[in-house]
Amino acid sequence: MNIDGMGRAAGMMRPNMGRPPSPDQLIEKLDADGDGALNADEARGPLAKRFERMDGNGDGKVSREELERSFAAVQAKLAERMAEADSSFPGNLMRPISPEREASIMELLSDPDGESGGDSLSLSA
């Protein structure tokens, strides 16, 4: 059996497992009225809690572009935090990490501001 650097059997993970959904996946799953954007009634979890911040133009909908900008901001914040962490302990971020540490990183990606009270962006109802 081929085991990856995280101790998992190669090919055994489902696509996107353990990662926040993409803007396209969120819209596909949550856009009940089919208008290509999310309104406040369609948003759930951390997305609902951050809806007003994500609605950049204040039209009451979060478009794919607004989701992409929000996700890019989260990624930039994470990269900044990782750079700060690596500058304190050079090279530590390049070593394989434990499954527990990977889970905490995925939690940060799902809720970078710690505002969801443990919720994460999820495609499930």
ZATOR-222417 format. One record per atom (N, C-alpha, C): residue number from 1; residue in one letter; atom name; x, y, z. Coordinates in steps of 0.05 Angstrom, whole numbers, padded with zeros to 5 digits, always signed. Each point is the difference from the previous one (the first is absolute). Example, Ala and Ser with C-alpha at 12.3 -4.5 7.8 and 13.67 -1.06 7.14 Angstrom:
2
+-----+------+------+--------+--------+--------+
| pos | code | site |   east |  north |     up |
+-----+------+------+--------+--------+--------+
|   1 |    A |    N | +00264 | -00114 | +00156 |
|   1 |    A |   CA | -00018 | +00024 | +00000 |
|   1 |    A |    C | +00018 | +00024 | +00000 |
|   2 |    S |    N | -00007 | +00021 | -00014 |
|   2 |    S |   CA | +00016 | +00024 | +00001 |
|   2 |    S |    C | -00015 | +00022 | +00014 |
+-----+------+------+--------+--------+--------+
// end
This chain:
125
+-----+------+------+--------+--------+--------+
| pos | code | site |   east |  north |     up |
+-----+------+------+--------+--------+--------+
|   1 |    M |    N | +00017 | -00024 | +00000 |
|   1 |    M |   CA | -00017 | +00024 | +00000 |
|   1 |    M |    C | +00018 | +00025 | +00000 |
|   2 |    N |    N | -00006 | +00019 | -00017 |
|   2 |    N |   CA | +00015 | +00024 | -00002 |
|   2 |    N |    C | -00011 | +00021 | +00020 |
|   3 |    I |    N | +00016 | +00009 | +00019 |
|   3 |    I |   CA | -00008 | +00019 | +00020 |
|   3 |    I |    C | +00012 | +00027 | -00006 |
|   4 |    D |    N | -00017 | +00021 | +00001 |
|   4 |    D |   CA | +00010 | +00027 | -00005 |
|   4 |    D |    C | +00015 | +00011 | +00025 |
|   5 |    G |    N | +00010 | +00025 | -00002 |
|   5 |    G |   CA | +00014 | +00013 | +00021 |
|   5 |    G |    C | -00016 | +00005 | +00025 |
|   6 |    M |    N | -00027 | -00003 | -00002 |
|   6 |    M |   CA | -00017 | +00005 | +00023 |
|   6 |    M |    C | -00009 | -00026 | +00013 |
|   7 |    G |    N | +00011 | -00023 | -00009 |
|   7 |    G |   CA | -00008 | -00026 | +00011 |
|   7 |    G |    C | -00026 | -00011 | -00011 |
|   8 |    R |    N | -00009 | +00011 | -00022 |
|   8 |    R |   CA | -00025 | -00010 | -00012 |
|   8 |    R |    C | +00006 | -00017 | -00024 |
|   9 |    A |    N | -00017 | -00019 | -00005 |
|   9 |    A |   CA | +00003 | -00017 | -00024 |
|   9 |    A |    C | -00005 | +00017 | -00024 |
|  10 |    A |    N | +00019 | -00001 | -00019 |
|  10 |    A |   CA | -00003 | +00016 | -00025 |
|  10 |    A |    C | -00025 | -00007 | -00014 |
|  11 |    G |    N | -00014 | +00020 | -00010 |
|  11 |    G |   CA | -00025 | -00004 | -00015 |
|  11 |    G |    C | -00024 | -00006 | +00017 |
|  12 |    M |    N | +00002 | +00001 | +00026 |
|  12 |    M |   CA | -00022 | -00007 | +00017 |
|  12 |    M |    C | -00017 | +00024 | +00008 |
|  13 |    M |    N | +00010 | +00024 | -00006 |
|  13 |    M |   CA | -00015 | +00024 | +00008 |
|  13 |    M |    C | -00019 | +00008 | -00022 |
|  14 |    R |    N | -00023 | +00009 | +00007 |
|  14 |    R |   CA | -00019 | +00011 | -00019 |
|  14 |    R |    C | +00010 | +00028 | -00008 |
|  15 |    P |    N | -00006 | +00009 | -00024 |
|  15 |    P |   CA | +00007 | +00027 | -00008 |
|  15 |    P |    C | -00011 | +00021 | +00019 |
|  16 |    N |    N | +00015 | +00019 | +00008 |
|  16 |    N |   CA | -00008 | +00023 | +00017 |
|  16 |    N |    C | -00005 | -00008 | +00029 |
|  17 |    M |    N | +00006 | -00026 | +00007 |
|  17 |    M |   CA | -00005 | -00009 | +00027 |
|  17 |    M |    C | +00019 | +00016 | +00019 |
|  18 |    G |    N | -00012 | +00011 | +00021 |
|  18 |    G |   CA | +00016 | +00015 | +00020 |
|  18 |    G |    C | +00006 | +00028 | -00008 |
|  19 |    R |    N | -00009 | +00009 | -00023 |
|  19 |    R |   CA | +00005 | +00027 | -00009 |
|  19 |    R |    C | -00027 | +00015 | -00001 |
|  20 |    P |    N | +00002 | +00026 | +00004 |
|  20 |    P |   CA | -00025 | +00016 | -00004 |
|  20 |    P |    C | -00009 | -00002 | -00029 |
|  21 |    P |    N | -00026 | +00001 | -00005 |
|  21 |    P |   CA | -00009 | -00001 | -00028 |
|  21 |    P |    C | +00008 | +00024 | -00015 |
|  22 |    S |    N | +00002 | -00003 | -00026 |
|  22 |    S |   CA | +00007 | +00023 | -00018 |
|  22 |    S |    C | -00024 | +00018 | -00003 |
|  23 |    P |    N | +00004 | +00025 | -00010 |
|  23 |    P |   CA | -00023 | +00017 | -00006 |
|  23 |    P |    C | -00020 | -00014 | -00019 |
|  24 |    D |    N | +00010 | -00013 | -00020 |
|  24 |    D |   CA | -00018 | -00014 | -00019 |
|  24 |    D |    C | -00017 | -00022 | +00014 |
|  25 |    Q |    N | +00014 | -00015 | +00017 |
|  25 |    Q |   CA | -00015 | -00021 | +00015 |
|  25 |    Q |    C | -00021 | +00011 | +00018 |
|  26 |    L |    N | +00007 | +00022 | +00014 |
|  26 |    L |   CA | -00020 | +00013 | +00018 |
|  26 |    L |    C | -00025 | +00009 | -00016 |
|  27 |    I |    N | +00005 | +00014 | -00022 |
|  27 |    I |   CA | -00023 | +00010 | -00016 |
|  27 |    I |    C | -00016 | -00024 | -00011 |
|  28 |    E |    N | +00014 | -00020 | -00010 |
|  28 |    E |   CA | -00014 | -00023 | -00011 |
|  28 |    E |    C | -00018 | -00013 | +00021 |
|  29 |    K |    N | +00010 | -00003 | +00024 |
|  29 |    K |   CA | -00015 | -00014 | +00021 |
|  29 |    K |    C | -00021 | +00018 | +00013 |
|  30 |    L |    N | +00006 | +00025 | +00005 |
|  30 |    L |   CA | -00018 | +00017 | +00016 |
|  30 |    L |    C | -00018 | +00018 | -00015 |
|  31 |    D |    N | +00004 | +00005 | -00025 |
|  31 |    D |   CA | -00015 | +00019 | -00016 |
|  31 |    D |    C | -00028 | -00011 | -00007 |
|  32 |    A |    N | -00018 | +00002 | +00019 |
|  32 |    A |   CA | -00027 | -00012 | -00004 |
|  32 |    A |    C | -00016 | +00013 | -00022 |
|  33 |    D |    N | +00003 | +00026 | -00004 |
|  33 |    D |   CA | -00016 | +00013 | -00020 |
|  33 |    D |    C | +00013 | +00001 | -00028 |
|  34 |    G |    N | +00025 | -00011 | -00002 |
|  34 |    G |   CA | +00013 | -00003 | -00026 |
|  34 |    G |    C | +00009 | +00025 | -00013 |
|  35 |    D |    N | +00004 | +00022 | +00015 |
|  35 |    D |   CA | +00008 | +00025 | -00012 |
|  35 |    D |    C | +00030 | +00004 | -00002 |
|  36 |    G |    N | +00016 | -00021 | +00008 |
|  36 |    G |   CA | +00029 | +00001 | -00002 |
|  36 |    G |    C | +00014 | +00015 | +00023 |
|  37 |    A |    N | -00015 | +00008 | +00020 |
|  37 |    A |   CA | +00011 | +00014 | +00024 |
|  37 |    A |    C | -00015 | -00011 | +00024 |
|  38 |    L |    N | +00010 | +00007 | +00024 |
|  38 |    L |   CA | -00012 | -00009 | +00025 |
|  38 |    L |    C | -00013 | +00024 | +00014 |
|  39 |    N |    N | -00025 | -00003 | +00009 |
|  39 |    N |   CA | -00012 | +00020 | +00016 |
|  39 |    N |    C | +00001 | -00008 | +00029 |
|  40 |    A |    N | -00008 | +00017 | +00018 |
|  40 |    A |   CA | +00003 | -00006 | +00029 |
|  40 |    A |    C | -00015 | -00025 | +00008 |
|  41 |    D |    N | -00023 | -00006 | -00013 |
|  41 |    D |   CA | -00015 | -00024 | +00007 |
|  41 |    D |    C | +00014 | -00025 | -00009 |
|  42 |    E |    N | +00016 | +00001 | -00020 |
|  42 |    E |   CA | +00014 | -00023 | -00010 |
|  42 |    E |    C | +00026 | -00006 | +00014 |
|  43 |    A |    N | +00011 | +00020 | +00013 |
|  43 |    A |   CA | +00026 | -00002 | +00014 |
|  43 |    A |    C | -00003 | -00016 | +00026 |
|  44 |    R |    N | +00020 | -00016 | +00008 |
|  44 |    R |   CA | +00000 | -00015 | +00024 |
|  44 |    R |    C | +00027 | +00002 | +00014 |
|  45 |    G |    N | +00000 | -00007 | +00026 |
|  45 |    G |   CA | +00025 | -00002 | +00016 |
|  45 |    G |    C | +00016 | +00026 | -00001 |
|  46 |    P |    N | +00026 | -00002 | -00002 |
|  46 |    P |   CA | +00017 | +00024 | +00000 |
|  46 |    P |    C | -00007 | +00019 | -00023 |
|  47 |    L |    N | -00009 | -00011 | -00022 |
|  47 |    L |   CA | -00008 | +00016 | -00023 |
|  47 |    L |    C | -00023 | +00019 | +00008 |
|  48 |    A |    N | -00019 | -00010 | +00015 |
|  48 |    A |   CA | -00022 | +00016 | +00009 |
|  48 |    A |    C | +00010 | +00022 | +00019 |
|  49 |    K |    N | +00018 | -00008 | +00018 |
|  49 |    K |   CA | +00010 | +00019 | +00020 |
|  49 |    K |    C | +00017 | +00022 | -00013 |
|  50 |    R |    N | +00012 | -00005 | -00022 |
|  50 |    R |   CA | +00017 | +00019 | -00014 |
|  50 |    R |    C | -00013 | +00012 | -00024 |
|  51 |    F |    N | -00026 | -00005 | -00004 |
|  51 |    F |   CA | -00014 | +00007 | -00024 |
|  51 |    F |    C | +00003 | +00030 | -00007 |
|  52 |    E |    N | -00005 | +00017 | +00019 |
|  52 |    E |   CA | +00001 | +00029 | -00006 |
|  52 |    E |    C | +00028 | +00009 | -00008 |
|  53 |    R |    N | +00021 | -00012 | +00013 |
|  53 |    R |   CA | +00027 | +00007 | -00007 |
|  53 |    R |    C | +00007 | -00009 | -00028 |
|  54 |    M |    N | -00010 | -00024 | -00007 |
|  54 |    M |   CA | +00006 | -00011 | -00026 |
|  54 |    M |    C | -00016 | +00014 | -00023 |
|  55 |    D |    N | -00022 | +00011 | +00006 |
|  55 |    D |   CA | -00017 | +00014 | -00020 |
|  55 |    D |    C | +00013 | +00028 | -00005 |
|  56 |    G |    N | +00021 | +00000 | -00015 |
|  56 |    G |   CA | +00015 | +00025 | -00004 |
|  56 |    G |    C | -00015 | +00023 | -00012 |
|  57 |    N |    N | -00019 | -00005 | -00017 |
|  57 |    N |   CA | -00015 | +00022 | -00012 |
|  57 |    N |    C | -00026 | +00006 | +00013 |
|  58 |    G |    N | -00007 | -00015 | +00021 |
|  58 |    G |   CA | -00024 | +00005 | +00016 |
|  58 |    G |    C | -00026 | -00005 | -00014 |
|  59 |    D |    N | +00000 | -00018 | -00020 |
|  59 |    D |   CA | -00024 | -00005 | -00015 |
|  59 |    D |    C | -00017 | -00023 | +00012 |
|  60 |    G |    N | +00008 | -00010 | +00023 |
|  60 |    G |   CA | -00015 | -00021 | +00013 |
|  60 |    G |    C | +00006 | -00028 | -00011 |
|  61 |    K |    N | +00020 | -00002 | -00017 |
|  61 |    K |   CA | +00009 | -00026 | -00012 |
|  61 |    K |    C | +00030 | -00001 | +00001 |
|  62 |    V |    N | +00010 | -00024 | +00003 |
|  62 |    V |   CA | +00029 | -00005 | -00002 |
|  62 |    V |    C | +00005 | -00015 | -00026 |
|  63 |    S |    N | +00013 | +00014 | -00018 |
|  63 |    S |   CA | +00005 | -00012 | -00027 |
|  63 |    S |    C | +00025 | -00018 | +00001 |
|  64 |    R |    N | +00004 | -00014 | -00021 |
|  64 |    R |   CA | +00024 | -00017 | -00002 |
|  64 |    R |    C | +00025 | +00017 | +00003 |
|  65 |    E |    N | +00000 | +00024 | -00012 |
|  65 |    E |   CA | +00023 | +00017 | +00002 |
|  65 |    E |    C | +00005 | +00009 | +00028 |
|  66 |    E |    N | -00022 | +00006 | +00015 |
|  66 |    E |   CA | +00003 | +00009 | +00028 |
|  66 |    E |    C | +00010 | -00024 | +00017 |
|  67 |    L |    N | -00009 | -00024 | -00006 |
|  67 |    L |   CA | +00010 | -00023 | +00014 |
|  67 |    L |    C | +00030 | -00004 | -00006 |
|  68 |    E |    N | +00007 | +00003 | -00025 |
|  68 |    E |   CA | +00028 | -00003 | -00008 |
|  68 |    E |    C | +00018 | +00020 | +00014 |
|  69 |    R |    N | -00009 | +00026 | +00002 |
|  69 |    R |   CA | +00015 | +00020 | +00014 |
|  69 |    R |    C | +00003 | -00006 | +00029 |
|  70 |    S |    N | -00022 | -00010 | +00013 |
|  70 |    S |   CA | +00001 | -00007 | +00028 |
|  70 |    S |    C | +00019 | -00023 | +00005 |
|  71 |    F |    N | -00002 | -00020 | -00017 |
|  71 |    F |   CA | +00018 | -00023 | +00002 |
|  71 |    F |    C | +00029 | +00008 | -00003 |
|  72 |    A |    N | +00005 | +00018 | -00020 |
|  72 |    A |   CA | +00028 | +00009 | -00004 |
|  72 |    A |    C | +00010 | +00015 | +00024 |
|  73 |    A |    N | -00017 | +00016 | +00013 |
|  73 |    A |   CA | +00008 | +00014 | +00024 |
|  73 |    A |    C | +00007 | -00019 | +00023 |
|  74 |    V |    N | -00016 | -00022 | +00002 |
|  74 |    V |   CA | +00006 | -00020 | +00021 |
|  74 |    V |    C | +00026 | -00014 | -00006 |
|  75 |    Q |    N | +00005 | -00006 | -00026 |
|  75 |    Q |   CA | +00025 | -00013 | -00007 |
|  75 |    Q |    C | +00024 | +00018 | +00005 |
|  76 |    A |    N | -00003 | +00026 | -00006 |
|  76 |    A |   CA | +00021 | +00019 | +00006 |
|  76 |    A |    C | +00006 | +00002 | +00030 |
|  77 |    K |    N | -00021 | +00001 | +00016 |
|  77 |    K |   CA | +00003 | +00001 | +00029 |
|  77 |    K |    C | +00014 | -00025 | +00010 |
|  78 |    L |    N | -00008 | -00023 | -00011 |
|  78 |    L |   CA | +00013 | -00025 | +00009 |
|  78 |    L |    C | +00030 | +00000 | -00009 |
|  79 |    A |    N | +00006 | +00009 | -00024 |
|  79 |    A |   CA | +00028 | +00001 | -00009 |
|  79 |    A |    C | +00016 | +00018 | +00018 |
|  80 |    E |    N | -00012 | +00023 | +00007 |
|  80 |    E |   CA | +00014 | +00018 | +00018 |
|  80 |    E |    C | +00006 | -00013 | +00027 |
|  81 |    R |    N | -00021 | -00013 | +00011 |
|  81 |    R |   CA | +00004 | -00014 | +00026 |
|  81 |    R |    C | +00021 | -00022 | -00002 |
|  82 |    M |    N | +00000 | -00015 | -00022 |
|  82 |    M |   CA | +00020 | -00021 | -00004 |
|  82 |    M |    C | +00028 | +00011 | -00003 |
|  83 |    A |    N | +00003 | +00022 | -00014 |
|  83 |    A |   CA | +00026 | +00013 | -00003 |
|  83 |    A |    C | +00010 | +00010 | +00027 |
|  84 |    E |    N | -00018 | +00011 | +00016 |
|  84 |    E |   CA | +00008 | +00009 | +00027 |
|  84 |    E |    C | +00009 | -00024 | +00017 |
|  85 |    A |    N | -00015 | -00021 | -00002 |
|  85 |    A |   CA | +00006 | -00024 | +00016 |
|  85 |    A |    C | +00027 | -00012 | -00009 |
|  86 |    D |    N | +00005 | -00001 | -00026 |
|  86 |    D |   CA | +00024 | -00011 | -00010 |
|  86 |    D |    C | +00024 | +00017 | +00006 |
|  87 |    S |    N | -00004 | +00027 | +00002 |
|  87 |    S |   CA | +00022 | +00017 | +00007 |
|  87 |    S |    C | +00009 | -00004 | +00029 |
|  88 |    S |    N | -00019 | -00008 | +00016 |
|  88 |    S |   CA | +00006 | -00006 | +00028 |
|  88 |    S |    C | +00014 | -00027 | +00004 |
|  89 |    F |    N | -00006 | -00019 | -00017 |
|  89 |    F |   CA | +00011 | -00027 | +00001 |
|  89 |    F |    C | +00007 | -00008 | -00029 |
|  90 |    P |    N | +00021 | +00011 | -00011 |
|  90 |    P |   CA | +00007 | -00005 | -00028 |
|  90 |    P |    C | +00000 | -00030 | -00007 |
|  91 |    G |    N | -00013 | -00006 | -00023 |
|  91 |    G |   CA | -00001 | -00027 | -00010 |
|  91 |    G |    C | -00022 | -00018 | +00012 |
|  92 |    N |    N | -00012 | +00009 | +00022 |
|  92 |    N |   CA | -00021 | -00017 | +00012 |
|  92 |    N |    C | -00023 | -00006 | -00018 |
|  93 |    L |    N | -00007 | +00019 | -00017 |
|  93 |    L |   CA | -00024 | -00003 | -00017 |
|  93 |    L |    C | +00006 | -00018 | -00024 |
|  94 |    M |    N | +00025 | -00007 | -00004 |
|  94 |    M |   CA | +00007 | -00017 | -00023 |
|  94 |    M |    C | +00000 | -00030 | +00008 |
|  95 |    R |    N | -00001 | -00006 | +00025 |
|  95 |    R |   CA | +00000 | -00028 | +00009 |
|  95 |    R |    C | -00028 | -00011 | -00002 |
|  96 |    P |    N | -00002 | -00027 | -00003 |
|  96 |    P |   CA | -00027 | -00012 | +00001 |
|  96 |    P |    C | -00013 | +00006 | +00027 |
|  97 |    I |    N | -00027 | +00003 | -00001 |
|  97 |    I |   CA | -00014 | +00006 | +00025 |
|  97 |    I |    C | -00018 | -00023 | +00007 |
|  98 |    S |    N | -00007 | -00001 | +00025 |
|  98 |    S |   CA | -00017 | -00021 | +00010 |
|  98 |    S |    C | -00029 | +00004 | -00010 |
|  99 |    P |    N | -00016 | -00021 | +00000 |
|  99 |    P |   CA | -00028 | +00003 | -00007 |
|  99 |    P |    C | -00015 | +00019 | +00018 |
| 100 |    E |    N | +00008 | +00001 | +00026 |
| 100 |    E |   CA | -00013 | +00019 | +00018 |
| 100 |    E |    C | +00007 | +00029 | -00007 |
| 101 |    R |    N | +00025 | +00005 | -00008 |
| 101 |    R |   CA | +00008 | +00027 | -00008 |
| 101 |    R |    C | -00014 | +00008 | -00026 |
| 102 |    E |    N | -00002 | -00020 | -00018 |
| 102 |    E |   CA | -00014 | +00005 | -00026 |
| 102 |    E |    C | -00029 | +00008 | +00006 |
| 103 |    A |    N | -00013 | -00014 | +00019 |
| 103 |    A |   CA | -00027 | +00007 | +00006 |
| 103 |    A |    C | -00003 | +00028 | +00011 |
| 104 |    S |    N | +00020 | +00009 | +00017 |
| 104 |    S |   CA | -00002 | +00027 | +00010 |
| 104 |    S |    C | +00005 | +00021 | -00022 |
| 105 |    I |    N | +00016 | -00006 | -00019 |
| 105 |    I |   CA | +00004 | +00018 | -00023 |
| 105 |    I |    C | -00025 | +00001 | -00017 |
| 106 |    M |    N | -00013 | -00023 | -00004 |
| 106 |    M |   CA | -00025 | +00000 | -00015 |
| 106 |    M |    C | -00022 | +00016 | +00015 |
| 107 |    E |    N | +00000 | -00001 | +00026 |
| 107 |    E |   CA | -00019 | +00016 | +00016 |
| 107 |    E |    C | +00006 | +00029 | -00004 |
| 108 |    L |    N | +00025 | +00008 | +00000 |
| 108 |    L |   CA | +00007 | +00028 | -00005 |
| 108 |    L |    C | -00010 | +00009 | -00027 |
| 109 |    L |    N | +00004 | -00017 | -00020 |
| 109 |    L |   CA | -00009 | +00007 | -00027 |
| 109 |    L |    C | -00030 | +00003 | -00001 |
| 110 |    S |    N | -00014 | -00016 | +00015 |
| 110 |    S |   CA | -00029 | +00001 | +00000 |
| 110 |    S |    C | -00011 | +00024 | +00015 |
| 111 |    D |    N | +00015 | +00009 | +00021 |
| 111 |    D |   CA | -00009 | +00021 | +00017 |
| 111 |    D |    C | +00024 | +00017 | +00009 |
| 112 |    P |    N | +00011 | +00016 | -00018 |
| 112 |    P |   CA | +00025 | +00014 | +00007 |
| 112 |    P |    C | -00002 | +00020 | +00022 |
| 113 |    D |    N | -00024 | +00011 | +00005 |
| 113 |    D |   CA | -00003 | +00020 | +00021 |
| 113 |    D |    C | -00010 | -00012 | +00026 |
| 114 |    G |    N | -00005 | -00026 | +00000 |
| 114 |    G |   CA | -00009 | -00014 | +00024 |
| 114 |    G |    C | -00028 | +00009 | +00009 |
| 115 |    E |    N | -00016 | +00009 | -00019 |
| 115 |    E |   CA | -00026 | +00011 | +00006 |
| 115 |    E |    C | -00023 | -00020 | -00001 |
| 116 |    S |    N | +00005 | -00023 | -00010 |
| 116 |    S |   CA | -00023 | -00018 | -00005 |
| 116 |    S |    C | -00006 | -00018 | +00025 |
| 117 |    G |    N | +00016 | +00002 | +00020 |
| 117 |    G |   CA | -00005 | -00017 | +00023 |
| 117 |    G |    C | +00003 | -00029 | -00006 |
| 118 |    G |    N | +00018 | -00007 | -00018 |
| 118 |    G |   CA | +00005 | -00028 | -00007 |
| 118 |    G |    C | -00014 | -00008 | -00026 |
| 119 |    D |    N | -00018 | +00016 | -00010 |
| 119 |    D |   CA | -00012 | -00007 | -00026 |
| 119 |    D |    C | +00021 | +00003 | -00022 |
| 120 |    S |    N | -00004 | -00013 | -00022 |
| 120 |    S |   CA | +00017 | +00004 | -00023 |
| 120 |    S |    C | -00017 | +00001 | -00024 |
| 121 |    L |    N | +00011 | +00011 | -00022 |
| 121 |    L |   CA | -00015 | +00000 | -00025 |
| 121 |    L |    C | -00004 | -00029 | -00008 |
| 122 |    S |    N | -00024 | -00008 | -00004 |
| 122 |    S |   CA | -00006 | -00027 | -00006 |
| 122 |    S |    C | -00022 | -00001 | -00022 |
| 123 |    L |    N | +00002 | -00021 | -00016 |
| 123 |    L |   CA | -00021 | -00003 | -00020 |
| 123 |    L |    C | -00023 | -00015 | +00010 |
| 124 |    S |    N | +00001 | -00011 | +00024 |
| 124 |    S |   CA | -00022 | -00015 | +00010 |
| 124 |    S |    C | -00020 | +00019 | +00014 |
| 125 |    A |    N | -00025 | -00009 | +00001 |
| 125 |    A |   CA | -00022 | +00017 | +00011 |
| 125 |    A |    C | +00002 | +00001 | +00030 |
+-----+------+------+--------+--------+--------+
// end
